[in-house]
Structures are given as C-alpha cells and as structure tokens.
Amino acid sequence: MEKGYNSDIKIYGDLYHVQTEDWGPDLKILITRVFKNGAVIKSFKTPYQSFLAEVSSDPLYHRPKLREALRHQHKKILDLLQSGQILY
C-alpha cells in the first residue's frame, strides 16, 4: 500500500480537502474523496487494472506505477475542483 496525498484548497471562500489513497492489494483500487465542511461531496475510484497490465500480489512490483497513478489522480481531481467542474 502506498502513502497517499492530501491537499486543502479554498475556492470562492469555501475550503475543500482532497484526499487520495491506495486501498491496497486486497481491494486493488485508488480512491480520491473531496470533502467540504467535513463531509464527503464526491468520490472517485480507479481500479488497479486501469493502469496496470497485470496485478501482482507483490506490493513492491507495482510501486512506481502506483505512485504515479496516485499522483496523477490527485492532480486531476484538484484540477477539476479548481476549474469548477465539481463544486457544490
């Protein structure tokens, strides 16, 4: 399981928290949640199969691709939030 990313961003006076995590080899998904006032307003799930050609039970085998996928997903959600595409 890889460490994730956390970001706080203020948009039009509202504070949003974006959290991206790897839920590990058992669930095999990356998840990003967008919080506003402590409540989840949107979740995004990405299965490992969407960015890995094969899924190995060895956690070190996929570490570089997992790190890149986590970073990419976190940045993508921040960009969507900043562009107003997921504001509530």
C-alpha positions as CSV (number, residue, x, y, z in Angstrom):
1,M,0.0,0.0,0.0
2,E,1.3,3.4,-1.0
3,K,1.1,6.6,1.0
4,G,-1.5,9.0,-0.5
5,Y,-1.9,12.7,-1.0
6,N,-3.8,15.4,1.0
7,S,-4.5,18.9,-0.2
8,D,-6.6,21.8,1.1
9,I,-7.9,24.3,-1.4
10,K,-10.0,27.4,-0.9
11,I,-12.4,28.3,-3.7
12,Y,-14.8,31.2,-3.5
13,G,-14.4,31.3,0.3
14,D,-15.2,27.6,0.7
15,L,-12.5,25.2,2.0
16,Y,-12.2,21.8,0.3
17,H,-10.0,18.9,1.4
18,V,-8.9,16.4,-1.3
19,Q,-7.6,13.0,-0.1
20,T,-6.2,10.3,-2.4
21,E,-5.3,6.9,-1.1
22,D,-4.3,3.4,-2.3
23,W,-6.6,0.9,-0.6
24,G,-4.1,-1.8,-1.0
25,P,-3.6,-5.2,-2.7
26,D,-6.8,-6.7,-1.2
27,L,-9.2,-4.1,-2.7
28,K,-6.9,-3.0,-5.6
29,I,-8.3,0.5,-6.0
30,L,-7.2,4.1,-5.7
31,I,-9.8,6.4,-4.2
32,T,-10.0,10.2,-4.1
33,R,-12.5,11.9,-1.8
34,V,-13.4,15.5,-1.9
35,F,-14.6,17.0,1.4
36,K,-16.4,20.2,2.1
37,N,-17.1,21.2,5.7
38,G,-16.0,17.7,6.8
39,A,-18.5,15.9,4.6
40,V,-17.6,13.8,1.5
41,I,-19.2,15.5,-1.5
42,K,-17.6,13.4,-4.2
43,S,-15.6,10.1,-4.5
44,F,-13.6,8.8,-7.4
45,K,-12.4,5.2,-7.6
46,T,-9.8,3.8,-10.0
47,P,-9.2,0.0,-10.2
48,Y,-5.6,-1.1,-10.5
49,Q,-6.5,-2.8,-13.8
50,S,-7.0,0.6,-15.5
51,F,-3.3,1.4,-15.1
52,L,-1.5,-1.9,-14.6
53,A,-1.2,-4.6,-17.3
54,E,-1.1,-7.3,-14.7
55,V,-1.8,-7.2,-11.0
56,S,0.8,-8.9,-8.8
57,S,0.5,-9.9,-5.2
58,D,4.0,-8.5,-4.6
59,P,3.5,-4.9,-3.4
60,L,6.9,-3.8,-4.5
61,Y,6.4,-4.9,-8.0
62,H,4.0,-2.1,-8.9
63,R,5.3,0.6,-6.6
64,P,6.4,3.1,-9.3
65,K,3.2,2.7,-11.3
66,L,1.1,3.0,-8.1
67,R,2.9,6.2,-7.0
68,E,2.5,7.8,-10.5
69,A,-1.2,6.8,-10.7
70,L,-1.9,8.2,-7.2
71,R,-0.1,11.5,-8.1
72,H,-1.9,11.7,-11.4
73,Q,-5.4,11.0,-9.9
74,H,-4.9,13.6,-7.1
75,K,-3.7,16.3,-9.5
76,K,-6.6,15.5,-11.9
77,I,-9.2,15.9,-9.1
78,L,-7.6,19.2,-7.9
79,D,-7.7,20.5,-11.5
80,L,-11.4,19.6,-11.8
81,L,-12.2,21.3,-8.5
82,Q,-10.3,24.4,-9.4
83,S,-12.0,24.6,-12.8
84,G,-15.4,24.5,-11.1
85,Q,-16.4,21.1,-12.5
86,I,-17.1,19.5,-9.1
87,L,-18.1,22.4,-6.9
88,Y,-21.1,22.0,-4.6
